[in-house]
Amino acid sequence: MTVGTALALVATAGFAPLDEWGHARSFYGQHVDWSPCLTADEIAGAGPVEGDPDWRARLECGTVTVPVDHGDPNGRTIELAVVRHPAQGPAEQRRGSLVFNFGGPGRAGVAQFESGPLALSRRVRDSYDLVSFDPRGVGESAGFTCPAWDAMERPLEAVEDVAPADVDHDRLQDLESAARRFTWSCLDEVGEEFLANMGTVNVVRDLDLIRDALGDDRLTYAGFSYGTYIGALYADMYPENTRALVLDGALRTRRGLIDDGVEQSRGAQTAWEAFVAYCLEGAPECPFTGAEEAPGEAEALLAGLDRRPLVVRGQRIDRHEMLTLLRDSLHTERQWESDAHLLARIALGDTRDPFVQAYLGRFVDGRNESPGAEESAFMAVRCADHEPPGGVRAYQEGAERAARSSPFFGGDDVWSYLPCASWPDAESAARAPSAPMAPLLLVVGTRNDPATPYAWAEELADQLATATLLTYEGGGHTAYAGGRSCVDAAVDAYLLDGVVPEHGASCPGAL
């Protein structure tokens, strides 16, 4: 069945949108007033663009007005920043807009476009205006930074080397107090009303206003990681406005916040073990001598960094910074060879190697970019989307489960969500989306995804009534538009021709 056939079935069913989603109708009928995103000086200062030197010059920016509270259209409004790269093909080939959300929560779509071109096929770039946006509270869309965004850093460092079950009362109190400081600082910065409306249900309402302002009758969309929840909820709330949605790196929509943290820890452990297997079997250099020996050898390397941290550009790289680097780099499969080389050099004590210094320098630079903004938006959305899971003891029990699931990375995923225990009440989605009236949807899952476990993709594909699952058998976080020809071809066929893969379809790993 094609997308067009499924749309015809929806039309004949006579489905009308639920009144509960029909807020802020007065905001429909807008048009985006596009203008160049960057001046000539800004383009020159941004440096060369690999593969497409004119990409930044073609970018157009505009805004769409949305209410902070869709249930109160006469109240406060904000301007959402929208970016467009116009379709490059002839007029008869163009199909409207392909809207992207790059995840997070907290990732800014405008900055992502301005950083360089998306790795999409020529046919997709010729056919679609490529569009993204900064969701509410992010980037140029009333983005904010909670002043105490780093309040939990020291309390978390104090428990990093302690088994969660052994964290004593005083340290628990420190964690809880720091989490409250973070929450209160967010309230002081933007107010309770804004925080209460940061949830994904309102991002979806905003997205429908963007679709309308773009002039598209139906939404064509690619959502990565957290963007999959936006897409799944959109299909559930606005099936009559849905054309084709790619949901790559599925976020879980059914369980609680602590369970999410436990499952994310398990996914990170799975990805680490896949990296170790690659390192032993295919990397030119590897610090490990065998699968059974690898945990002890990795621990010895980390312990060495605790005894004698590396200093790069004035910042210390100890055990915990290295764990952060490794976990982040597991998201990008193409970096695994470099990770293996880095660890091999460190294990040999060759830390002045130019490659080591350059690799760690890029990591330090990335950690220093826009401190606090993405973390603030991330926490605001995650807390708004979930009921508070209880007090600090509930988090401690969850951290114990996470540490058992991930001996290498531990239970930090759960501890980090502690501000949600004191978050203000917010409107969350009424139910886990099933989208029974939506056209055909495509879920993409990566077998060794370190951030959104493959089991979540299986669960979302089962949960959405019209979804098909495409499996990438390799590693990394998300698979489409990442240079994986099999995945790209299958997704392009869906976006362009409405053809979904066969049931059980998979693509081989690249390594």
C-alpha positions as CSV (number, residue, x, y, z in Angstrom):
1,M,0.0,0.0,0.0
2,T,1.2,3.5,-0.8
3,V,0.8,6.7,1.2
4,G,-1.6,8.0,-1.4
5,T,-3.8,4.9,-1.0
6,A,-3.9,5.2,2.8
7,L,-4.8,8.9,2.5
8,A,-7.7,8.0,0.3
9,L,-8.9,5.5,2.9
10,V,-8.7,8.2,5.6
11,A,-10.7,10.6,3.4
12,T,-13.5,8.1,2.8
13,A,-13.7,7.3,6.5
14,G,-15.0,10.9,7.0
15,F,-12.7,11.4,10.0
16,A,-12.8,14.9,11.7
17,P,-10.2,16.2,14.1
18,L,-11.1,15.9,17.8
19,D,-12.3,19.1,19.4
20,E,-9.8,18.7,22.2
21,W,-7.0,19.6,19.7
22,G,-8.8,22.5,18.1
23,H,-7.2,25.3,20.1
24,A,-5.9,28.6,18.7
25,R,-7.8,28.5,15.4
26,S,-7.3,32.2,15.1
27,F,-3.6,31.6,14.5
28,Y,-4.1,29.7,11.2
29,G,-3.8,31.4,7.9
30,Q,-0.4,33.0,8.6
31,H,2.3,33.2,5.9
32,V,6.0,33.2,6.5
33,D,7.8,36.4,5.4
34,W,11.1,34.8,4.2
35,S,14.4,36.7,4.1
36,P,18.0,35.7,4.0
37,C,19.2,34.1,7.2
38,L,22.8,35.4,7.0
39,T,24.5,38.5,5.6
40,A,27.4,38.1,3.2
41,D,29.8,38.9,6.0
42,E,28.3,36.3,8.3
43,I,28.5,33.7,5.5
44,A,32.1,34.5,4.9
45,G,32.9,34.4,8.7
46,A,31.2,31.0,9.1
47,G,33.9,29.4,6.9
48,P,33.6,27.0,3.9
49,V,30.8,24.5,3.5
50,E,31.9,21.1,2.5
51,G,30.0,19.7,-0.5
52,D,27.8,22.7,-1.2
53,P,29.5,26.1,-0.9
54,D,26.2,28.0,-1.6
55,W,24.1,26.2,1.0
56,R,24.2,29.1,3.6
57,A,23.6,31.7,0.9
58,R,20.3,30.0,-0.1
59,L,19.0,29.7,3.5
60,E,15.8,31.8,4.2
61,C,14.5,32.6,7.7
62,G,11.2,33.8,9.0
63,T,8.8,33.4,12.0
64,V,5.4,32.0,12.9
65,T,3.4,33.4,15.8
66,V,2.0,30.9,18.3
67,P,0.3,31.3,21.7
68,V,2.2,30.3,24.8
69,D,-1.0,28.6,26.0
70,H,-3.0,27.2,23.1
71,G,-6.1,27.1,25.4
72,D,-5.8,30.9,25.8
73,P,-5.3,32.3,22.3
74,N,-5.8,35.9,23.7
75,G,-2.9,35.5,26.0
76,R,0.9,35.8,25.6
77,T,2.4,34.9,22.2
78,I,5.9,34.1,21.0
79,E,7.6,34.0,17.6
80,L,8.9,30.6,16.4
81,A,12.0,30.8,14.3
82,V,11.7,28.9,11.0
83,V,14.4,28.2,8.4
84,R,14.1,27.0,4.8
85,H,16.4,25.7,2.1
86,P,14.4,26.0,-1.1
87,A,13.9,23.0,-3.4
88,Q,16.5,23.0,-6.2
89,G,14.5,21.2,-8.9
90,P,12.2,22.5,-11.6
91,A,8.8,23.7,-10.5
92,E,7.0,20.6,-11.8
93,Q,9.2,18.4,-9.5
94,R,8.5,20.3,-6.3
95,R,6.3,18.7,-3.6
96,G,6.1,21.3,-0.9
97,S,8.0,21.2,2.4
98,L,9.9,18.4,4.3
99,V,10.1,19.5,7.9
100,F,12.9,18.3,10.2
101,N,13.2,18.1,14.0
102,F,16.7,17.0,15.1
103,G,15.8,15.9,18.6
104,G,17.0,16.9,22.0
105,P,14.7,18.1,23.4
106,G,16.6,21.4,23.0
107,R,18.1,21.1,19.5
108,A,17.8,24.3,17.5
109,G,16.8,23.6,13.9
110,V,17.9,27.0,12.6
111,A,21.5,26.6,13.9
112,Q,21.6,23.0,12.5
113,F,20.8,24.3,9.0
114,E,23.3,27.2,9.4
115,S,26.0,24.7,10.4
116,G,26.0,23.1,6.9
117,P,24.0,21.1,4.4
118,L,22.0,18.0,5.3
119,A,23.3,14.7,3.8
120,L,20.3,14.1,1.6
121,S,20.0,12.7,-1.9
122,R,19.8,15.0,-4.9
123,R,16.2,13.9,-5.6
124,V,15.0,14.8,-2.1
125,R,16.8,18.2,-2.3
126,D,15.3,18.9,-5.7
127,S,11.8,17.9,-4.7
128,Y,11.3,19.5,-1.3
129,D,11.8,22.8,0.5
130,L,13.9,21.6,3.4
131,V,12.5,23.3,6.6
132,S,13.3,23.2,10.3
133,F,12.4,25.3,13.3
134,D,13.4,26.1,16.8
135,P,10.7,24.6,19.1
136,R,9.3,26.8,21.8
137,G,11.8,27.7,24.5
138,V,14.7,26.8,22.2
139,G,17.2,29.0,20.3
140,E,15.5,32.0,18.6
141,S,12.0,30.8,19.7
142,A,12.0,32.5,23.1
143,G,15.0,30.3,24.1
144,F,16.1,30.6,27.7
145,T,18.8,29.4,30.1
146,C,17.9,28.5,33.7
147,P,20.5,30.5,35.8
148,A,21.2,27.4,37.9
149,W,21.4,25.0,35.0
150,D,24.7,23.5,36.4
151,A,23.5,23.3,40.0
152,M,23.6,19.5,39.9
153,E,27.1,19.1,38.6
154,R,28.9,19.0,41.9
155,P,26.3,16.8,43.7
156,L,26.4,14.4,40.7
157,E,30.2,14.3,40.8
158,A,29.9,13.4,44.5
159,V,27.9,10.2,43.7
160,E,29.6,9.2,40.4
161,D,32.0,6.8,42.2
162,V,29.5,5.5,44.7
163,A,27.1,2.6,44.1
164,P,23.6,4.1,44.0
165,A,22.5,1.9,47.0
166,D,25.4,3.3,49.0
167,V,24.6,7.0,48.5
168,D,24.0,8.3,52.0
169,H,21.4,10.6,53.4
170,D,23.6,13.7,53.2
171,R,24.4,13.2,49.6
172,L,20.8,12.5,48.7
173,Q,19.8,15.7,50.4
174,D,22.5,17.6,48.4
175,L,21.1,16.1,45.2
176,E,17.5,17.0,46.1
177,S,18.4,20.5,47.1
178,A,20.4,21.1,43.9
179,A,17.5,19.8,41.8
180,R,15.2,22.3,43.5
181,R,17.6,25.1,42.9
182,F,17.6,24.2,39.2
183,T,13.8,24.2,39.1
184,W,13.4,27.4,41.0
185,S,15.9,29.2,38.8
186,C,13.9,28.1,35.7
187,L,10.7,29.5,37.3
188,D,12.4,32.8,38.1
189,E,13.7,33.0,34.5
190,V,10.5,32.4,32.5
191,G,7.6,31.9,34.8
192,E,5.3,29.0,35.7
193,E,3.0,29.5,32.7
194,F,5.8,29.2,30.2
195,L,7.3,26.1,31.8
196,A,3.8,24.5,32.1
197,N,3.4,24.9,28.3
198,M,6.8,23.5,27.2
199,G,5.5,20.0,26.8
200,T,5.4,18.1,23.5
201,V,1.6,18.4,23.1
202,N,2.1,22.1,22.6
203,V,5.1,21.6,20.3
204,V,2.8,19.5,18.1
205,R,0.2,22.2,18.1
206,D,2.9,24.7,17.0
207,L,4.0,22.3,14.3
208,D,0.5,22.3,12.8
209,L,0.5,26.1,12.7
210,I,3.9,25.9,10.9
211,R,2.6,23.4,8.4
212,D,-0.3,25.7,7.7
213,A,1.9,28.8,7.4
214,L,4.2,26.9,4.9
215,G,1.1,26.4,2.7
216,D,1.2,22.6,2.9
217,D,-2.1,20.8,3.1
218,R,-0.4,17.8,4.8
219,L,2.8,17.4,6.7
220,T,5.9,15.6,5.4
221,Y,8.3,15.3,8.3
222,A,11.5,13.6,9.5
223,G,12.0,13.5,13.2
224,F,15.1,12.2,14.9
225,S,15.3,10.9,18.5
226,Y,12.9,13.2,20.5
227,G,11.6,14.3,17.2
228,T,10.0,10.9,16.8
229,Y,7.7,11.7,19.8
230,I,6.7,14.9,18.1
231,G,5.9,13.1,14.9
232,A,4.0,10.2,16.6
233,L,1.9,12.6,18.6
234,Y,1.3,14.7,15.5
235,A,-0.1,11.7,13.6
236,D,-2.4,10.9,16.6
237,M,-3.6,14.5,17.0
238,Y,-3.7,15.6,13.3
239,P,-4.1,12.4,11.1
240,E,-6.0,14.4,8.5
241,N,-3.1,16.7,8.1
242,T,-0.4,14.0,7.9
243,R,1.2,12.9,4.6
244,A,4.4,11.0,5.5
245,L,6.4,10.9,8.7
246,V,9.8,9.3,9.2
247,L,10.5,8.5,12.9
248,D,14.2,7.7,13.3
249,G,15.6,6.7,16.7
250,A,12.3,6.3,18.5
251,L,11.7,7.8,21.9
252,R,9.5,5.7,24.3
253,T,6.0,7.2,24.8
254,R,4.5,4.8,27.3
255,R,6.6,4.5,30.5
256,G,7.7,6.8,33.2
257,L,10.7,9.0,33.4
258,I,12.8,6.8,35.7
259,D,12.1,3.7,33.5
260,D,13.2,5.7,30.5
261,G,16.5,6.5,32.3
262,V,17.0,2.8,33.1
263,E,16.4,1.8,29.5
264,Q,18.6,4.4,28.1
265,S,21.4,3.1,30.4
266,R,20.9,-0.4,29.0
267,G,21.0,1.0,25.5
268,A,24.3,2.8,26.2
269,Q,25.8,-0.5,27.5
270,T,24.6,-2.4,24.4
271,A,26.2,0.2,22.2
272,W,29.5,0.2,24.2
273,E,29.7,-3.6,23.9
274,A,29.1,-3.3,20.1
275,F,31.9,-0.8,20.0
276,V,34.2,-3.1,21.9
277,A,33.4,-5.9,19.4
278,Y,34.2,-3.6,16.5
279,C,37.4,-2.5,18.2
280,L,38.6,-6.1,18.6
281,E,37.5,-7.2,15.2
282,G,37.9,-4.3,12.8
283,A,39.8,-1.3,14.2
284,P,43.4,-0.7,13.1
285,E,44.3,0.0,16.8
286,C,42.5,-1.3,19.9
287,P,43.5,-1.1,23.6
288,F,41.6,-4.3,24.4
289,T,42.9,-7.9,24.2
290,G,39.6,-9.7,24.3
291,A,35.9,-9.4,25.1
292,E,36.3,-10.8,28.6
293,E,39.3,-8.7,29.3
294,A,37.9,-5.5,28.0
295,P,35.9,-4.4,31.1
296,G,39.0,-4.6,33.3
297,E,41.2,-3.0,30.7
298,A,38.7,-0.1,30.3
299,E,38.6,0.3,34.0
300,A,42.4,0.5,34.2
301,L,42.4,3.2,31.6
302,L,39.8,5.2,33.4
303,A,41.5,4.8,36.7
304,G,44.7,6.1,35.2
305,L,42.9,9.2,34.1
306,D,41.7,9.6,37.7
307,R,45.3,9.4,39.0
308,R,46.7,11.7,36.3
309,P,44.0,13.6,34.3
310,L,44.9,15.0,30.9
311,V,44.8,18.8,30.6
312,V,43.6,20.0,27.2
313,R,43.1,23.7,26.5
314,G,43.1,24.4,30.2
315,Q,40.5,21.8,31.1
316,R,40.9,18.5,32.9
317,I,40.0,15.2,31.2
318,D,39.4,12.6,33.9
319,R,37.4,9.4,34.2
320,H,34.1,11.2,34.0
321,E,34.9,13.5,31.2
322,M,36.2,10.5,29.2
323,L,33.0,8.6,29.9
324,T,31.0,11.6,28.6
325,L,33.2,11.7,25.5
326,L,32.8,8.0,24.8
327,R,29.0,8.0,25.3
328,D,28.6,11.0,23.1
329,S,30.8,9.6,20.3
330,L,28.9,6.3,20.3
331,H,26.1,8.3,18.7
332,T,28.1,8.5,15.5
333,E,29.2,5.2,14.1
334,R,31.8,6.8,11.8
335,Q,33.7,8.0,14.9
336,W,34.2,4.5,16.3
337,E,37.6,4.0,14.6
338,S,38.8,7.4,16.0
339,D,37.6,6.4,19.5
340,A,39.5,3.1,19.3
341,H,42.6,5.0,18.2
342,L,42.2,7.5,21.0
343,L,41.9,4.9,23.7
344,A,44.8,2.9,22.3
345,R,47.1,6.0,22.4
346,I,46.0,6.8,26.0
347,A,46.5,3.2,27.1
348,L,50.1,3.4,25.7
349,G,50.7,6.7,27.5
350,D,51.1,8.5,24.2
351,T,48.8,11.4,25.3
352,R,50.9,14.1,23.5
353,D,50.1,12.5,20.2
354,P,48.7,15.3,17.8
355,F,45.6,13.2,17.1
356,V,44.9,12.8,20.8
357,Q,45.3,16.5,21.5
358,A,43.1,17.5,18.4
359,Y,40.4,15.0,19.2
360,L,40.2,16.0,22.9
361,G,40.4,19.7,21.9
362,R,37.3,19.3,19.7
363,F,35.5,17.7,22.6
364,V,36.4,20.5,25.0
365,D,35.3,23.1,22.5
366,G,31.9,21.3,22.1
367,R,31.4,21.3,25.8
368,N,31.9,25.0,26.0
369,E,29.4,25.9,23.3
370,S,26.1,27.6,24.5
371,P,26.4,26.3,28.0
372,G,23.1,25.7,29.7
373,A,20.6,26.6,27.0
374,E,20.1,23.1,25.6
375,E,20.2,21.5,29.1
376,S,17.5,23.9,30.3
377,A,15.1,23.2,27.4
378,F,15.8,19.5,27.6
379,M,14.8,19.4,31.3
380,A,11.8,21.7,30.7
381,V,10.3,19.4,28.0
382,R,11.1,16.1,29.7
383,C,9.6,17.2,33.0
384,A,6.5,18.7,31.4
385,D,5.9,15.5,29.5
386,H,5.9,13.2,32.5
387,E,4.1,13.0,35.8
388,P,6.6,13.6,38.7
389,P,7.9,10.1,39.6
390,G,8.2,10.8,43.4
391,G,10.9,11.8,45.7
392,V,14.7,11.3,45.8
393,R,14.4,7.7,47.0
394,A,12.5,6.7,43.9
395,Y,15.4,8.1,41.8
396,Q,17.9,6.2,44.0
397,E,16.1,2.9,43.3
398,G,16.0,3.8,39.6
399,A,19.7,4.6,39.6
400,E,20.4,1.2,41.2
401,R,18.6,-0.5,38.3
402,A,20.4,1.7,35.8
403,A,23.8,0.9,37.2
404,R,23.0,-2.8,37.0
405,S,21.9,-2.3,33.4
406,S,25.0,-0.4,32.5
407,P,28.1,-1.3,34.5
408,F,30.3,0.9,32.3
409,F,28.2,4.1,32.4
410,G,26.4,3.7,35.7
411,G,23.1,5.4,36.8
412,D,23.6,9.0,35.9
413,D,20.7,9.0,33.4
414,V,18.3,8.6,36.3
415,W,19.9,11.0,38.8
416,S,20.0,13.7,36.1
417,Y,16.1,13.8,35.9
418,L,15.7,14.7,39.6
419,P,14.6,18.3,38.9
420,C,11.3,16.8,37.6
421,A,10.4,15.9,41.2
422,S,9.8,19.6,41.9
423,W,8.6,20.7,38.5
424,P,5.4,22.7,38.2
425,D,2.3,20.9,36.9
426,A,2.1,20.9,33.1
427,E,-0.3,19.7,30.4
428,S,1.0,16.4,29.0
429,A,-0.2,14.2,26.2
430,A,-3.5,12.5,27.2
431,R,-2.4,9.1,26.0
432,A,0.4,7.2,24.3
433,P,-0.2,7.9,20.6
434,S,-1.5,5.1,18.4
435,A,-2.7,7.2,15.4
436,P,-5.3,4.7,14.1
437,M,-6.5,7.1,11.4
438,A,-3.0,8.2,10.1
439,P,-1.6,7.2,6.7
440,L,1.4,4.9,6.5
441,L,4.2,5.9,8.8
442,L,7.9,4.7,8.8
443,V,9.8,4.0,12.0
444,V,13.6,3.5,11.7
445,G,15.5,1.7,14.5
446,T,19.2,1.2,15.0
447,R,20.2,-2.1,16.6
448,N,23.0,-0.7,18.7
449,D,21.7,2.8,19.4
450,P,23.2,4.2,22.6
451,A,20.6,6.9,23.3
452,T,17.2,5.4,22.1
453,P,17.4,1.6,22.5
454,Y,16.2,-0.5,19.5
455,A,13.5,-2.0,21.7
456,W,11.9,1.5,21.7
457,A,11.7,1.5,17.9
458,E,10.0,-2.0,18.0
459,E,7.6,-0.7,20.6
460,L,6.7,2.4,18.7
461,A,6.2,0.5,15.4
462,D,3.8,-1.9,17.2
463,Q,2.0,1.0,19.0
464,L,1.3,3.1,15.9
465,A,-1.4,1.4,14.0
466,T,-0.1,2.2,10.5
467,A,3.6,2.1,11.1
468,T,6.3,-0.1,9.4
469,L,9.7,-0.7,11.1
470,L,13.0,-0.5,9.1
471,T,16.0,-1.8,11.1
472,Y,19.6,-0.7,10.7
473,E,21.8,-3.5,12.0
474,G,24.7,-1.2,12.9
475,G,25.4,1.4,15.6
476,G,25.1,5.1,16.2
477,H,22.2,7.2,17.1
478,T,19.7,7.5,14.2
479,A,20.4,6.2,10.7
480,Y,18.8,8.3,8.0
481,A,20.8,11.0,6.2
482,G,24.0,9.6,7.7
483,G,25.7,8.1,4.6
484,R,24.0,4.6,4.9
485,S,22.9,4.0,1.4
486,C,20.5,1.2,2.1
487,V,18.6,3.2,4.8
488,D,18.7,6.4,2.7
489,A,17.2,4.6,-0.3
490,A,14.4,3.0,1.7
491,V,13.5,6.3,3.4
492,D,13.7,8.3,0.2
493,A,11.3,5.8,-1.5
494,Y,8.8,6.4,1.3
495,L,9.1,10.2,1.3
496,L,9.1,10.6,-2.5
497,D,7.0,7.7,-3.8
498,G,4.9,6.7,-0.7
499,V,6.3,3.1,-0.7
500,V,7.2,1.6,2.7
501,P,9.6,-1.3,3.1
502,E,8.5,-4.8,3.4
503,H,7.7,-6.2,6.9
504,G,10.9,-7.1,8.7
505,A,13.1,-5.1,6.3
506,S,16.6,-4.4,7.5
507,C,19.9,-2.8,6.3
508,P,23.4,-4.2,7.1
509,G,25.7,-2.3,9.4
510,A,28.4,-0.2,7.9
511,L,31.3,-1.4,10.1
